[in-house]
Amino acid sequence: MRNIKVILQYEGTRYQGWQKQDSTGNTIQGKLEALLSKMCGKKVEVDGSGRTDAGVHALGQVANFHIETEKTPEEIMDYMNGYLPEDIAVIQAEEVPERFHSRLNAKGKTYCYRVLNSDVPHIFDRRYVYAVPDELDMAAMRRAADALCGTHDYRAFTSNKRSKKSTVRTVDSIDIARIGDEIRFTFKGNGFLYHMVRIMTGTLLEVGMHKRDAEQMEWLLKEGVREDAGFLAPALGLTLVEVRYQ
């Protein structure tokens, strides 16, 4: 069996997230597995670096799968792009060692959340930005973002209350940049919990709107109560930019 690693881009607007579901075939993983299984004539399982939520986009999602085929990685990529819907594309494919696993071997990820800070709609970006017309205090958001960086228990910033796994993560940086009417929040870390980036974004936006103090972040991390943190920012503004490996 050969192990193939691919890098994918997709617009998540019309999909029910990455993870395949019994109730629908309208997931990224489900589309990939159906296509590759048809190509090989037998069931193929695809592992992703992580599960993007319904409506979340990707510029650099990484996945891998074990298959028996004579096709080269380039031919596999061409085959996939020939049959995938127009909002999913394979931009790179290569054969990797058998033990490579896109999720287990990942060392870090970068996410970007885009906010349209204007009351004038941007029609051609409407599927990729969350519109917040309120005036936002950039300095206060940056102070709050700095306080959220480091190695902490981020249980206040996840919607998954039932998981028994560790909620400790390392956030290397949160960069907040204004580009015209748009504000981009770029998160880099060794991994992110379920809804973590979207909840952190919602919390930072509340700081920017002066609905909470930037100095509250240390308390949120210490207390670890989800209900004390900010709102869950909508999925459409979030994009998985990059997955990093050793």
C-alpha positions in Angstrom: 0.0 0.0 0.0 1.2 3.4 -0.9 0.7 6.5 1.3 -0.3 9.6 -0.6 -0.3 13.1 1.0 -2.3 15.8 -0.6 -2.8 19.5 0.1 -6.4 20.7 -0.5 -8.2 24.0 -0.9 -11.9 24.3 -0.5 -14.7 26.8 -0.1 -16.7 25.4 2.8 -19.9 27.3 2.3 -22.1 24.5 1.1 -20.5 21.6 3.0 -21.3 20.1 6.4 -17.7 20.4 7.4 -14.7 18.1 6.9 -15.8 14.9 8.8 -17.8 12.3 6.9 -21.3 11.6 8.4 -23.8 8.8 8.0 -26.6 11.2 7.5 -25.1 13.1 4.5 -22.5 12.7 1.8 -22.1 16.4 1.7 -18.7 16.6 3.5 -15.2 17.2 2.3 -13.9 13.8 3.6 -17.0 12.1 2.2 -16.5 13.5 -1.2 -12.8 12.5 -1.3 -13.4 9.0 0.0 -16.2 8.3 -2.5 -14.0 9.6 -5.4 -10.8 7.6 -4.4 -12.8 4.5 -3.7 -14.3 4.7 -7.2 -10.8 5.2 -8.7 -9.3 2.2 -6.9 -12.3 -0.1 -7.0 -12.2 -0.6 -3.2 -12.8 1.4 -0.1 -10.3 4.1 0.6 -10.2 6.0 3.9 -8.9 9.6 4.0 -7.3 11.1 7.2 -7.3 14.9 7.5 -5.1 17.1 9.6 -8.2 18.3 11.5 -11.9 18.7 11.2 -13.0 22.1 9.9 -16.6 23.0 10.8 -19.5 23.4 8.5 -18.9 26.6 6.4 -15.2 26.9 7.2 -12.8 27.3 4.3 -9.3 25.9 3.7 -6.3 27.2 1.7 -3.9 24.4 2.9 -5.8 21.5 4.4 -3.6 18.4 4.5 -4.8 14.8 4.2 -3.3 11.4 3.5 -4.6 8.0 2.3 -3.3 4.5 1.7 -4.1 3.1 -1.8 -3.1 0.4 -4.3 -2.7 2.1 -7.6 -0.1 2.3 -10.5 -0.9 6.0 -10.9 1.8 8.6 -10.0 0.9 11.3 -7.4 0.6 13.7 -10.3 -1.9 11.4 -12.0 -3.8 10.9 -8.8 -4.0 14.7 -8.4 -5.2 15.1 -12.0 -7.8 12.4 -11.6 -9.2 14.0 -8.4 -9.3 17.5 -9.8 -11.1 16.1 -12.9 -14.0 14.8 -10.8 -14.1 16.9 -7.7 -16.7 19.7 -7.6 -15.4 23.2 -8.5 -15.2 24.3 -4.9 -12.7 21.6 -3.9 -9.2 21.2 -5.4 -6.0 19.3 -4.8 -3.1 21.7 -5.2 -0.3 19.3 -4.3 0.2 15.5 -4.1 3.2 13.4 -3.1 4.1 9.9 -1.9 5.2 9.9 1.7 6.5 7.2 4.2 3.9 4.6 5.3 3.8 5.9 8.9 3.1 9.5 7.9 -0.3 10.6 9.4 -1.6 14.1 8.5 -3.1 14.7 11.9 -0.8 12.8 14.3 2.4 14.3 12.7 1.1 17.9 12.5 3.2 20.3 14.6 1.3 23.5 14.1 -1.5 25.2 12.3 -2.3 28.7 11.0 -5.9 30.0 10.8 -7.1 33.4 9.5 -10.4 35.0 10.5 -11.6 37.8 8.3 -13.8 40.6 9.5 -15.4 43.2 7.3 -15.3 46.3 9.5 -17.7 48.4 7.4 -21.4 49.1 6.9 -20.9 48.9 3.2 -21.3 45.3 1.9 -18.4 43.7 -0.1 -20.4 41.5 -2.5 -17.6 39.4 -3.9 -16.2 38.6 -0.4 -19.5 37.9 1.3 -18.9 34.2 1.7 -15.5 34.7 3.3 -15.9 37.6 5.8 -18.0 38.3 8.8 -19.4 41.8 8.7 -19.0 43.9 11.9 -19.9 47.5 11.2 -19.2 48.7 14.8 -16.1 50.8 15.5 -13.4 48.5 16.8 -10.6 49.4 19.2 -7.5 47.9 17.6 -5.2 48.6 20.5 -7.4 47.0 23.0 -7.9 43.9 20.8 -4.1 43.5 20.4 -3.6 43.8 24.2 -6.2 41.0 24.7 -4.7 38.9 21.9 -1.2 39.1 23.5 -2.7 37.9 26.8 -4.2 34.9 25.1 -0.8 33.8 23.7 1.4 31.2 25.3 0.8 27.8 26.8 -2.5 27.7 28.7 -5.6 25.7 29.4 -8.1 27.0 26.9 -11.2 25.2 28.2 -13.0 28.5 28.3 -12.6 28.8 24.6 -14.1 25.5 23.4 -17.6 24.3 22.8 -16.7 20.7 23.6 -17.5 20.2 27.3 -17.6 16.4 27.3 -14.1 15.6 26.0 -11.8 14.1 28.6 -8.7 15.0 26.5 -6.4 17.8 27.6 -7.4 21.3 26.7 -3.9 22.7 27.1 -2.5 24.2 23.9 0.2 26.6 22.9 -0.8 29.7 20.9 2.4 31.1 19.4 0.9 34.4 18.1 -2.3 36.2 17.3 -1.7 39.0 14.8 -4.4 41.6 14.1 -4.0 43.6 11.0 -6.2 46.2 9.2 -6.2 46.1 5.4 -8.6 48.8 4.2 -12.1 47.9 5.5 -11.0 44.5 6.5 -9.5 43.3 9.8 -7.6 40.0 9.7 -7.0 37.9 12.8 -4.2 35.4 12.2 -3.8 32.6 14.8 -0.7 30.4 14.9 -0.3 27.5 17.4 0.5 23.9 17.9 -3.2 23.0 17.7 -6.7 24.3 18.4 -9.7 23.0 20.2 -13.2 22.6 18.8 -14.5 26.1 18.0 -11.4 27.6 19.8 -10.4 30.1 17.1 -14.0 31.3 16.5 -14.6 31.8 20.3 -11.3 33.6 20.7 -12.3 35.8 17.7 -15.7 36.6 19.2 -14.1 37.4 22.5 -11.6 39.8 20.9 -14.4 41.5 18.9 -16.2 42.1 22.2 -13.1 43.7 23.5 -12.9 45.8 20.4 -16.5 46.9 20.8 -15.8 47.7 24.5 -18.2 45.1 25.7 -15.4 43.6 27.9 -12.0 44.6 29.1 -8.8 43.4 27.5 -7.4 42.8 31.0 -10.1 40.1 31.5 -8.3 37.5 29.4 -6.0 36.3 32.2 -9.1 35.7 34.3 -10.9 33.8 31.5 -7.9 31.5 31.1 -7.7 30.9 34.9 -11.4 30.3 35.5 -11.9 28.2 32.3 -15.7 28.7 32.0 -17.0 28.7 28.4 -20.0 30.9 29.3 -17.7 33.7 30.5 -15.9 34.0 27.2 -17.2 35.7 24.1 -19.6 34.7 21.4 -18.9 32.1 18.7 -18.0 34.0 15.6 -19.7 32.7 12.4 -18.0 30.0 10.4 -17.8 31.9 7.1 -15.0 34.2 8.2 -12.6 31.4 9.1 -10.0 29.8 6.9 -7.4 27.1 7.6 -4.3 28.6 6.0 -1.5 26.1 6.7 -0.6 22.9 8.5 3.0 22.6 9.6 5.1 19.5 9.9 8.6 18.7 11.2 
